[in-house]
Amino acid sequence: MKKIYFLLIGFSFLGSVHAQIVNIPDANFKAALLKANPNTRDIYDQPIYIDSNNDGEIQLSEAQEVFTLNVSNSNISSLEGLSSFTNLGSLGCDGNKLTTLDLKGLSKLFGLNCSYNKLVSIDNTQDSPILNWIYCNNNNLTFIDLVPLINLKNLICYNNKLTSLNICTLNKLGELRCNNNQLTSLDLCNKDLISLSCQNNNLSSLNIKNATIAYLTITDFSGNENLQYICANESQFADIEYKIYQYGYTNCHVNSYCSFVPGGAFFTIEGNSKYDENINGCDSADSIYPDMKFSFSNGIDLGNLISNATGYYSVSISLGNLKLGYNKTYKMSPIIENPSYFSVYPTIVEVTNPIKNSIVTQDFCVTANGNHQDLEVAILPIDRARPGFDASYKIIYKNKGTITQSGSVKLTFDDAVLDLVAANPVFTSQSIDNLSWDYIDLKPFETRVIEVTLNVNSPMEIPAVNNDDRLSFTALINPVTDDEQPVDNSFALRQLVVGSYDPNDKTCLEGTTIPPSTVGKYVHYMIRFENKGTAEAENVVIKDLIDTDKFDISSLVVTEGSHPFVTKISDTNKVEFIFEKINLPFEDATNDGYLAFKIKTKPSLVLGDSFSNTASIYFDYNFPIITNTATTAVLQSLGTNDFEFSTFFNLYPNPAKQLLNIDVKKNIAVSSISIFNTLGQQIVVIPNAQQTKQVDVSNLKTGNYFIKVTSNKGSASGKFVKE
């Protein structure tokens, strides 16, 4: 019995010994482990011989002694058994025939070189969260799960078949070499990269915005002929645009509109603006103060922000480079259109050394300074006016004063060429050429809208309406008596009739001319946009560079928008209207939007001067659409017209170089034609002009001119430009 007992113990011991041997099916892998290698080291960085007992096998205890392992160029097809090397910190297995690599159990692995294999996958990366660097270039990888590798600093993965690369969790990443893959997009996700190489991919978009590119010294994105869009910080534009030119990319553009927070470290100020109606302190029951403007500075001017129509604002401000240290006080001040009417508390907000990613909440309370009556009205042409079609308009009226008011809004238009289709709300009274609405209890800062649809006469109707005719509208809000700024109690719109049109356009609502008496006062602009793409536009940004020689940019006031938006003013003349997350549909019935603003011209403009404005419209990552240039001239009127010039005459070409053609559209007996300069001086006269169809303008100087026609119906004037 004792012999049997000891025999059983012996067999158990032998089984235990064999159970500690690591199963390594690949003979070449096993041979490489058994071979003496001076690069194999233990956790103390001392060279070791893995098969320490020289039995020709690798025991589990022997495997666990290994910290640095190099089995490169050993003709290995499988690394099965590697999971037993649980203390492995650095693995070199490059130059083999591996098709898969399993990191299971390698929780202490911080360095991996598996380049020059035939890898199609690297599995269980979540088991190696402290990986510091990976060289996996020259393989057949189509995907790598990088999300768990939060400590990764160097990723060398060029010459693979990667179609996507998510590095957003790799906050320590400094070097990325992903060239010669099949990537279609790449987002650096705000990383502090030192080196980026992504050339020779299929990139259509590249997002390097908010990465701390001050440290990015090597950037190569050549060989991406499909690249259309690069999102970057504005400080990077010059370098990137040079490389776009250098690489010969003709369909690639750069902007910063993929996100709306600054790069690197920043903090956020947010809050609401309210009007204290009861003079008992602002609370949830008080009404909002919409579209409040704020200025920001930290020793230098950081620009302005205009909040949205809900009274809520939120602005993220860069803290600069925290690696260089900082000690700054950020100041924020509210700005209102009529500061003599109201007081705002607080008048200034100071934030000293804010914490990275912190949110500072600051509300503002507006109170009245006495009783002030101030009403405003404007007309917005929502649609283009086309012969024979309906056109929609919005009459927007607002109480800018401090007391609640009641009164009426009146719209005047040419009933002979425009037929009323609908009005909402229903008008109070109607007469020829006039509609009138009564309103009650319009509170301070309250805005109301009247929607009107009119049908435009076709060329077949009498009187006919044709392309290039002008439609005239006037809106008036009462009471005018005692109004402190009666100039904006009325609004005149002169709308051009068009046939075909660009759905993305810019219009000066005052028309192509203003009289000298209105210089220094507000002019109104409307920008319309339409998503003509095949998918929703998540964000729309309209960039407007203001000519500060002609306009007072500090006077800019937002008046209306089709969707919620905020306005950012920076770099002394750049205005950006940001429709973040607008998700504008592409279906024709719902793919339109617009915004309107007013701005004062400089009082230094004189007779004959002109001012122009153009906008760039960005739909997500697409090339910007450049609107027409809306040009308005300061011209002296030649007196009251007895009839509408464009109803009877058409001038072409306009601008003209040699001959100006005068096309008579209706039966009228012309007696004389005169041309005047912008000073009102007559410089050309044709006394007997019954048969005159052309006027030689070749001797005129370049500029704006009036042409006055006298006829059996009286006289009227048109305008043309001499090139």
Residue, then its C-alpha position, 0 to 999 in steps of 0.5 A: m500500500k505504501k508503494i502505491y501511495f508513493l507512486l501516486i505522489g510521484f506521478s502527481f509531481l511529474g504532472s505538476v512539473h509538466a503543467q508549468i511548461v508553456n505551450i509554444p506550438d511555433a517551432n521558430f518562436k520556441a527556438a528564438l526563446l531558447k536561443a541565447n540573446p543579449n537583448t533579453r533582459d529581466i525587470y532589473d534590466q539585466p541580461i538573462y537566458i530564458d531557459s535557465n534550467n537548460d531543459g529545452e522547455i520554457q517554464l511559466s516561472e522562466a517566462q515571468e522573469v522576462f521584461t524585454l524580449n526581442v524575437s525579430n527576424s526569426n521566421i515566426s508565424s505564431l506567438e501563441g504562448l506569449s500570454s504567459f510572459t506576464n511581466l513583459g514590458s517591451l516586445g520586438c517581434d518585427g520582421n516575421k510572418l505574423t498575421t495576428l498578434d494577441l496582447k492578452g495578459l500583457s498588462k505591463l507592456f509599454g513598448l511594442n515593435c511588430s512592424y514588417n509582418k503580415l498582421v491583419s489584427i492586433d487583438n486585446t489592446q485593452d489588456s495593455p493600457i500602459l503601452n507607450w509606443i507602438y511600431c506596427n508599420n508595414n503590415n496589412l492592418t485595417f483597424i486598430d482599437l486604440v481607445p484603451l491605450i490612453n498612455l500612448k505617445n508614439l504611434i507609427c502605423y504607416n504602410n498598412k490598409l487602415t481605413s479609420l483611426n480614432i485617436c481621441t482618447l490618446n491625450k499623451l500622443g506626440e507623434l503620429r505617422c499614419n501615411n500610406n494607408q486608406l484613411t478617408s478622414l483624420d481628426l487629431c482631437n486636440k492632441d499636442l502632437i510634435s510630428l504628424s505624417c499622413q501623406n498618401n492616403n485617401l483623405s477628404s477631410l483633416n481636422i487639426k483644429n485645437a491641437t497645440i500646433a505650436y509644437l507641431t514642427i513636422t506636418d506632411f499631408s501630401g499625396n491626398e488628391n481627394l483632400q477637400y477640407i482642413c479644419a484648423n486654428e486661424s493661426q495655422f491658416a498661412d502655413i496650411e494654405y502654403k502647403i495646399y498650394q505646394y501640394g497642388y490641391t486645387n479643390c481644398h480649403v481651410n477654415s475653423y468651423c468644424s467646432f466652436v471652442p478654442g484650442g488647448a486650455f480654455f474656460t467658459i463664461e455663460g449666463n442669461s440677460k434679463y430685463d427687470e420690469n418690476i424694478n425689484g431685481c431680475d428673477s425667473a419671472d422677468s422677460i429676456y434681454p435678447d441679442m446682448k453684445f459683450s466685449f472681452s479682453n485680457g490686456i488685449d482686445l479679444g473681440n465681441l459676442i452677440s448672444n442669441a434671441t433667447g438672452y442666453y450666451s456662452v463663450s469659451i475663451s482660450l487660456g493660452n499655453l499653460k506649459l509656459g505658465y499664465n497669470k491673466t485677468y479676463k474682463m467682460s463688459p455688456i454693451i447695449e444699443n441705447p445706453s442712456y435708456f438703461s443700466v446693466y448690472p454688473t457693468i464689468v466682470e473680471v475672472t482672474n486665473p480661471i481653471k482649465n475647463s471651468i465654467v463661470t456663470q454670470d447673469f446680467c440684469v437690465t433696468a430702465n433709466g426713466n421713461h423713453q419712447d422708441l419704436e422701430v420697424a423694418i421690412l424683410p423680403i423673405d423671398r425674391a420677387r419674381p414676375g407672376f409668383d408669390a413673394s413673402y415679407k416680414i414686417i418686424y417691429k420692436n419696442k426699444g424704449t422703456i415703456t409699454q406701448s400700443g399703436s399701429v403698423k402700416l404697410t404701403f405698396d403698389d396695389a397695381v402690380l402687387d395683389l394681396v394673397a395672405a396676411n398673418p395676423v389679419f390686418t385691422s384695416q385695408s385700403i388701396d395701396n395700404l394695410s394696417w394692423d393695430y397692436i396692444d401692449l408692446k413691452p420693452f425689448e419685445t419684437r413682433v412679426i407680421e407676415v405678408t404674401l403678395n403676388v407679383n404681376s406677370p409680364m402679361e398683366i397690365p401693368a406688367v412687371n418684368n425682370d429688373d423692375r423695382l418694387s417699393f414698400t414703406a412700413l410705418i409704426n405709430p405713435v411717432t409723436d414723442d419717439e426719441q428716434p423717429v428716423d426708424n419709425s419708418f422703413a423704405l424697401r426697394q426690391l429688385v425683380v428677378g427671373s433666375y436667382d442665386p439662392n445664396d445672396k446679400t441685399c442692402l435693403e435701402g437699395t443701390t443708393i442712399p441720399p447724403s442726408t442718411v450718411g452716418k445712419y443705419v443701413h440694413y442688410m439681409i443674407r439668405f442661404e439655402n442648402k443645395g446639398t444632399a444631406e443636412a447641414e449640421n452647421v452654417v457659418i456666414k463670414d462677413l468682412i466689414d470695410t471699416d473705412k465705410f462702416d462703424i463696426s461697433s454699431l452692428v446690431v442683429t435684427e432677425g434670423s430664421h434660426p437661432f444663431v450667435t454673432k462673433i466679432s473679431d480681428t477689428n472687422k471680421v463678423e461671423f454669424i454662427f448657426e451651430k447645430i442648425n441641421l438645415p435640411f436639404e429638401d426644397a421646402t425647408n432648406d432655406g435660412y436668412l439673417a438680417f442686421k443693421i450697421k451705421t455708415k461712417p459719417s465721413l462718407v461724401l457725395g459720390d462715395s459708395f460702400s460694398n459688402t460681400a459674405s461667405i457662406y459655409f455649409d459644414y466642410n464645403f467650400p464657402i459660397i461667396t455671395n454677390t457684392a451689394t453696392t450702395a452709392v451716396l447720390q443726390s436725388l434729382g427730384t421727385n420722379d413722376f413715374e417709375f423709371s424702370t417701368f418704362f425704360n431699361l438701361y444696358p449694359n450697366p455698367a457701360k463702357q462705350l454706349l449706353n442703350i435705352d430700351v423703351k418698354k412701354n408707350i411713352a413720348v420722350s422729349s429730352i435726355s440728360i446725364f448728371n454726375t453725383l454732384g447733380q451737375q448736368i454734363v450731357v444733354i440731348p434736347n430732341a431725343q424722340q428717336t434716341k436709343q443710345v447715348d455715347v458715354s465713352n468720354l465720361k469718367t469712371g463712376n456713378y451717374f444719373i440719367k434723366v428722361t423727360s416725356n409726356k408723362g413727366s420726368a424720371s431718373g435712373k442710375f448707371v455706372k461708367e466703367 
